[in-house]
């Protein structure tokens, strides 16, 4: 998709979702339309299931390592 929008931002912005779908339909390319529809549906499902809220608990930078609350030792 040419108009890539960060998934979390897209999930919370219905106007951006519509713009992404409209832009895909303007291309008249079936693959582009399918990709846009699937992308929007996926981020909407991730939002409704709470996946974005789950990921927001973790730092964006992997250099910090895993969060303190996770322990791999028994």
Secondary structure as GFF3:
##gff-version 3
##sequence-region A 1 74
A	DSSP	alpha_helix	7	11	.	.	.	ID=ss1
A	DSSP	alpha_helix	14	27	.	.	.	ID=ss2
A	DSSP	alpha_helix	30	49	.	.	.	ID=ss3
A	DSSP	alpha_helix	51	55	.	.	.	ID=ss4
A	DSSP	three_ten_helix	62	64	.	.	.	ID=ss5
###
